Amino acid sequence: QVQVVESGGGLVQPGGSLRLSCIVSISVFSIKPMFWYRQAPGKQRELVATITSDGSPNYVDSVKGRFTISRDNAKNTVYLTIDSLKPEDTAVYHCNTYSPRGGLYNWGQGTQVTVSS
């Protein structure tokens, strides 16, 4: 049973920073692209950052310059550093990757990020 476990969220003031972590319990983590999604209240889940197996990042335009995705293959962990947090970044953040059966793995519980003064 593959486990996807996100952590690192919390309540942060606007302008603050957070580093989110996600551990994915698969043996082939190092060859998988990894994705960070977020789901704000009342909205659909959206893809915000991607990192390829060789470490190349890509971001949705709305987060470029503030979000940094990285990975540590030795720890089966992908990170998302968020700087200059804004209230509109408030969401549950999830990571995921492709399942060998097609699509993505089952979603973990995510980690809540709340940006408020």
trRosetta pair geometry for C-beta under 8 A, 3 or more apart (Angstrom, degrees):
i j d omega theta_ij theta_ji phi_ij phi_ji
2 24 7.0 3 -178 -173 105 81
2 25 5.7 177 -151 72 57 85
2 26 5.7 7 -126 -69 114 93
2 99 7.7 -158 28 -113 160 98
2 105 5.2 -89 100 -144 140 137
2 106 7.4 149 76 34 99 91
3 23 7.5 7 107 105 98 92
3 24 7.4 -179 90 -145 54 40
3 25 4.4 39 45 13 88 126
3 108 7.3 69 179 -98 62 110
4 22 6.6 -2 -173 -173 82 105
4 23 7.7 172 -149 85 38 51
4 24 5.3 1 -107 -107 75 80
4 25 7.8 -127 -63 14 41 79
4 94 7.6 47 138 -168 132 89
4 95 6.4 -155 -170 78 113 83
4 96 6.4 1 -133 -97 159 65
4 105 5.9 144 -38 100 128 131
4 106 7.3 -171 16 86 118 66
4 107 6.9 -86 72 -165 139 29
4 108 3.6 -129 97 -41 90 114
5 22 6.8 163 82 -152 44 57
5 23 5.0 -8 58 56 98 94
5 108 5.6 -172 -85 -144 30 148
5 109 7.9 15 -129 30 58 91
6 9 7.6 41 138 -20 106 108
6 20 6.4 -6 -168 -179 99 108
6 21 7.1 157 -154 87 52 50
6 22 4.7 -17 -99 -99 73 90
6 93 6.4 -170 -178 99 150 82
6 94 6.2 -119 -37 -122 151 43
6 95 5.9 150 -85 9 107 93
6 108 5.5 150 -3 95 92 136
6 109 7.1 -140 43 71 97 66
6 110 5.3 -6 52 -145 144 28
6 111 4.1 -128 129 -19 108 102
7 20 7.2 161 85 -158 38 65
7 21 5.2 -16 63 62 87 96
7 22 7.6 165 19 -81 64 45
7 111 5.5 150 -117 -90 14 138
8 18 6.2 130 149 171 97 101
8 19 5.6 -88 -167 99 141 55
8 20 4.1 175 78 -118 129 43
8 21 4.9 119 -31 10 130 78
8 111 5.8 46 52 163 65 164
9 18 6.8 40 -122 180 40 152
9 20 6.3 25 -61 -104 71 102
9 92 7.9 -32 -90 -132 166 53
9 93 6.4 166 -78 30 119 110
9 110 8.0 34 -24 147 148 74
9 111 3.5 168 -14 152 116 95
9 112 4.7 151 130 69 150 41
9 113 4.5 -115 -141 -65 102 64
9 114 7.8 79 168 -1 105 69
10 18 6.6 178 40 -114 94 129
10 112 7.7 93 -65 90 17 78
10 113 7.1 8 43 -119 39 57
10 114 7.3 -87 133 38 32 83
11 114 4.7 -21 -107 75 69 109
11 116 6.7 -45 -159 44 95 97
12 16 4.0 -139 178 79 110 139
12 17 7.5 -150 -160 47 149 17
12 18 5.8 -119 -46 -49 154 111
12 85 5.3 53 105 63 129 164
12 113 7.1 -22 17 -164 114 85
12 114 7.2 149 24 82 66 55
12 115 5.5 -27 75 -107 87 69
13 16 5.0 103 61 -26 68 121
13 85 7.7 123 93 74 37 118
13 115 7.4 53 167 -160 11 69
13 116 7.3 -63 -112 87 46 34
13 117 5.4 59 -140 -101 89 66
14 85 6.1 -138 -134 95 40 79
14 86 6.1 36 -135 -121 96 39
14 87 6.2 -33 -84 -41 111 77
14 115 5.8 83 -82 170 62 106
14 116 7.7 28 -37 -113 83 9
14 117 5.9 -39 8 -53 100 98
15 84 6.0 -23 -132 -136 46 53
15 85 6.5 -47 30 50 13 72
16 85 5.0 -22 64 28 69 122
16 115 7.5 -170 46 -128 102 93
17 81 6.9 3 -174 -176 108 86
17 82 6.3 172 -150 89 60 57
17 83 4.8 -9 -105 -108 106 60
17 84 7.6 20 -79 -15 81 36
17 85 6.6 -177 -85 -24 31 102
18 81 7.4 -177 94 -148 46 49
18 82 5.1 4 55 52 86 102
18 85 6.8 55 0 -68 99 135
18 113 6.3 -163 50 -123 164 116
19 79 5.9 -12 -175 -168 97 113
19 80 7.2 162 -156 81 51 44
19 81 4.8 -16 -105 -100 83 77
19 82 7.7 -177 -83 18 36 67
20 36 7.4 112 85 -132 136 132
20 79 6.6 149 80 -161 56 56
20 80 4.4 -5 55 57 109 94
20 81 7.7 -161 23 -72 68 31
20 82 7.2 40 -8 -8 103 106
20 93 5.5 -60 -128 102 166 148
20 111 5.7 170 -138 68 110 142
20 113 7.4 -68 -70 -62 124 122
21 77 5.8 -19 -166 -166 97 116
21 78 7.7 146 -158 79 49 43
21 79 5.6 -21 -101 -103 63 76
22 34 7.7 162 82 -175 127 127
22 36 7.5 179 -6 -97 145 88
22 77 6.6 146 74 -154 46 64
22 78 5.0 -18 62 61 103 87
22 79 7.6 -176 20 -80 76 32
22 80 7.8 37 -7 -5 110 99
22 94 7.9 86 -108 -178 140 39
22 95 3.5 92 156 20 175 145
22 108 7.6 172 -144 33 102 152
23 75 7.3 -82 -111 147 97 85
23 76 5.6 62 -156 104 77 97
23 77 5.2 -31 -91 -94 70 81
24 29 5.8 147 81 -111 104 110
24 32 7.8 -84 97 74 151 149
24 34 7.4 -161 -2 -117 144 113
24 76 5.7 -131 62 168 63 100
24 77 7.9 161 13 -94 71 33
24 78 7.3 22 -5 2 112 105
24 95 6.9 -111 -54 111 112 118
24 96 8.0 121 -98 -131 132 30
24 97 6.3 49 -152 12 170 120
24 105 7.5 143 -146 30 114 158
25 76 6.6 70 -95 149 36 155
26 29 5.3 137 74 -62 87 76
26 32 7.1 46 85 -15 141 149
26 76 7.1 158 47 -145 60 123
26 97 7.6 -112 25 67 150 133
28 31 5.2 -48 175 42 92 107
28 32 6.1 99 117 -35 87 102
29 32 5.9 -70 -153 28 34 114
29 73 6.1 165 106 -144 102 73
29 76 4.4 -173 -46 -126 171 80
29 97 7.9 147 -133 18 63 166
30 53 6.5 74 150 -158 53 98
30 73 3.9 58 -103 -154 93 131
31 53 5.0 6 -152 -128 34 145
32 53 6.3 122 49 -86 18 98
32 97 4.4 50 159 -179 132 146
32 98 6.4 -160 -147 40 103 85
33 50 6.1 4 173 -174 115 100
33 51 6.7 173 -159 87 70 45
33 52 5.1 -35 -106 -119 95 47
33 53 6.1 -76 -66 -38 56 71
33 97 6.4 163 82 -135 55 96
33 98 7.1 54 51 -5 90 105
34 50 7.2 159 83 -154 46 53
34 51 5.2 -6 56 56 92 94
34 69 7.5 -175 92 177 103 125
34 71 6.0 134 25 -88 144 130
34 78 4.2 -162 147 -85 157 155
34 95 6.2 -3 -180 -172 101 113
34 96 7.7 156 -157 81 63 29
34 97 5.3 -49 -106 -77 58 109
35 47 5.9 -52 -168 -136 119 104
35 49 7.2 156 -156 88 50 54
35 50 5.3 -15 -104 -103 74 76
35 95 6.4 151 83 -157 53 61
35 96 5.3 -25 65 64 104 75
35 97 6.4 157 13 -84 87 52
35 104 7.8 -75 47 -114 134 129
36 47 7.6 112 83 -158 47 59
36 48 5.5 -52 102 64 94 95
36 49 4.4 13 46 55 111 98
36 50 7.7 -146 24 -67 70 38
36 67 7.9 -155 80 -178 144 134
36 69 6.1 -156 0 -103 126 119
36 78 7.2 -155 -58 129 95 124
36 80 4.7 84 -103 -73 163 141
36 93 6.3 -7 -171 -172 101 103
36 94 7.3 155 -156 84 53 43
36 95 5.3 -33 -96 -97 64 77
37 45 5.0 28 164 175 129 105
37 46 6.3 163 -157 82 82 32
37 47 5.3 -48 -99 -95 83 48
37 48 6.5 137 -125 7 28 85
37 93 7.2 160 85 -156 48 54
37 94 4.7 -15 63 65 98 94
37 95 7.4 164 18 -95 75 25
37 96 6.7 4 0 14 116 110
38 45 7.1 175 90 -150 25 66
38 46 6.1 -21 61 60 72 82
38 48 5.5 25 4 -20 104 134
38 89 7.7 -59 -174 -165 167 62
38 91 3.9 72 173 112 108 147
38 92 6.8 158 -155 78 64 41
38 93 4.9 -26 -99 -99 87 69
38 94 7.2 168 -88 19 35 72
38 113 7.7 -45 -132 36 124 121
39 43 6.5 -175 -165 84 62 82
39 44 7.0 -83 -127 151 91 25
39 45 4.2 -41 -78 -93 104 72
39 46 7.3 145 -87 11 53 66
39 91 5.6 153 70 -169 31 104
39 92 5.1 -16 58 56 92 92
39 94 7.2 26 -4 -1 102 113
39 110 7.5 -65 32 -118 107 164
40 43 4.4 27 66 35 91 127
40 88 7.5 -26 -106 -171 150 61
40 90 6.3 81 -129 93 95 70
40 91 4.2 -66 -76 -93 63 100
41 90 7.5 -17 -1 120 99 106
41 91 7.7 -143 -16 -108 59 60
43 46 7.4 -28 138 -20 117 109
43 91 7.9 -57 60 -113 119 112
45 94 7.1 -21 -145 34 128 129
46 60 7.1 8 152 -49 113 168
47 50 7.0 16 174 -52 118 98
47 60 6.6 140 101 -49 70 119
48 59 6.7 -4 162 -151 63 75
48 60 5.1 -79 -134 17 49 117
48 62 7.8 -76 -130 70 92 98
48 63 5.3 47 -170 5 105 155
48 67 6.3 -127 149 -146 113 177
48 80 7.9 65 92 -144 119 142
49 57 6.6 -23 -168 -163 99 100
49 58 7.0 157 -155 83 53 51
49 59 5.1 -12 -103 -104 79 75
49 60 7.4 -94 -59 4 51 79
49 63 6.9 -82 -58 92 97 142
49 67 5.5 -136 -64 136 133 133
49 69 4.1 165 154 -47 132 132
49 80 6.1 149 50 -118 148 111
50 57 6.9 145 83 -158 54 51
50 58 4.6 -8 58 57 101 98
50 59 7.8 -160 24 -70 69 37
50 69 7.1 154 70 68 13 169
51 55 6.3 -17 -176 -143 106 34
51 56 6.8 158 -155 75 59 38
51 57 5.1 -24 -98 -97 81 68
51 58 7.7 -180 -79 19 38 68
51 69 4.6 -151 -47 126 114 121
51 70 6.9 134 -99 -109 159 16
51 71 5.5 179 110 -25 149 117
51 78 6.6 177 42 -141 131 116
52 55 6.7 -39 70 31 77 19
52 56 4.4 11 27 48 118 91
52 57 8.0 -132 8 -65 75 27
55 70 7.6 13 -147 -142 93 64
55 71 6.6 -139 -105 42 75 105
57 68 7.3 -45 -127 -156 170 55
57 69 4.9 153 -126 59 116 100
57 70 7.7 -42 -71 -73 125 52
59 63 5.2 -119 -179 82 118 95
59 64 4.8 149 94 -83 130 72
59 67 5.7 151 -127 72 132 114
59 69 7.4 173 -77 -4 92 112
60 63 5.6 61 67 21 84 99
60 64 7.5 -135 92 -36 38 83
61 64 5.7 -38 -148 -3 37 118
63 66 5.6 -103 -169 62 65 99
63 67 4.1 14 156 -1 118 127
63 82 7.9 -62 -157 -124 116 93
64 67 7.4 -55 -86 39 22 91
66 82 6.3 26 145 -159 92 64
66 83 5.1 -140 -157 67 68 77
66 84 5.0 -97 -125 57 113 105
66 85 7.9 143 178 -75 127 38
67 80 6.3 -20 -163 -169 100 94
67 81 7.1 147 -159 80 47 55
67 82 5.5 -12 -104 -104 74 71
67 83 7.8 -160 -71 24 30 72
68 79 8.0 -2 106 110 82 98
68 80 7.3 152 77 -157 47 46
68 81 4.3 -9 58 57 100 105
68 83 7.6 39 -4 -7 103 105
69 78 6.9 -4 -169 180 94 102
69 79 6.9 158 -154 85 46 59
69 80 5.5 -15 -100 -102 72 73
69 81 7.9 -161 -71 23 27 71
70 78 7.3 167 89 -158 40 59
70 79 4.8 -10 62 57 86 107
70 81 7.3 21 8 -5 109 106
71 77 6.9 165 -154 95 61 53
71 78 4.7 -25 -102 -107 88 72
71 79 7.0 -171 -81 15 35 77
72 75 4.3 19 107 33 116 108
72 76 7.9 -26 93 27 76 20
72 77 4.9 4 54 62 99 98
72 78 8.0 -168 24 -80 63 32
72 79 7.5 50 -7 -18 95 109
73 76 7.2 32 -163 -77 39 39
78 95 5.4 156 71 -147 125 151
80 93 6.7 -135 63 177 149 144
80 95 7.7 -171 -23 -76 118 108
82 85 5.8 66 132 -85 110 90
82 89 6.4 135 -178 -169 143 149
82 113 7.2 38 44 -145 159 157
85 89 5.2 -108 -155 51 79 148
85 113 7.6 -136 -140 172 130 120
85 115 4.6 -159 150 -111 113 131
86 89 5.1 112 59 -11 69 99
86 115 6.1 88 102 120 22 160
87 90 5.9 -18 -179 -15 53 114
87 115 4.9 -150 -100 97 37 104
87 116 6.4 71 -115 -85 94 59
88 115 7.8 -35 32 60 31 133
89 113 6.2 -54 134 120 94 129
89 115 5.2 63 62 -11 96 142
90 113 6.3 -150 -126 105 40 76
90 114 5.2 36 -130 -128 102 49
90 115 5.1 -127 -60 27 86 82
90 116 7.3 46 -82 -43 133 90
91 112 7.9 -153 111 -144 30 54
91 113 6.1 7 55 56 60 98
92 110 4.0 59 168 133 104 148
92 111 7.0 149 -158 68 67 27
92 112 5.4 -35 -101 -94 74 63
92 113 7.6 161 -101 18 24 72
93 110 5.9 152 70 -164 36 95
93 111 5.3 -28 60 62 93 82
93 112 7.8 166 14 -95 77 14
93 113 5.7 41 -17 -8 115 115
94 107 5.7 -25 -151 -152 148 102
94 108 6.3 165 -140 54 93 85
94 110 4.4 -58 -73 -97 83 96
94 111 8.0 157 -77 17 44 67
95 108 7.5 11 51 26 72 125
96 104 4.5 26 161 -168 134 128
96 105 5.8 -164 -150 46 92 86
96 107 6.7 -51 -78 -104 126 67
97 104 6.8 142 79 -139 20 83
97 105 6.6 27 58 -1 65 109
98 103 7.4 162 -144 107 65 20
98 104 6.4 -76 -105 -100 35 55
99 102 6.4 -20 81 58 95 26
99 103 5.8 -2 38 80 112 67
99 104 5.9 97 -13 173 98 15
99 105 4.8 137 -72 -70 106 61
104 107 7.7 44 115 -67 122 72
107 110 7.2 -6 168 -44 107 95
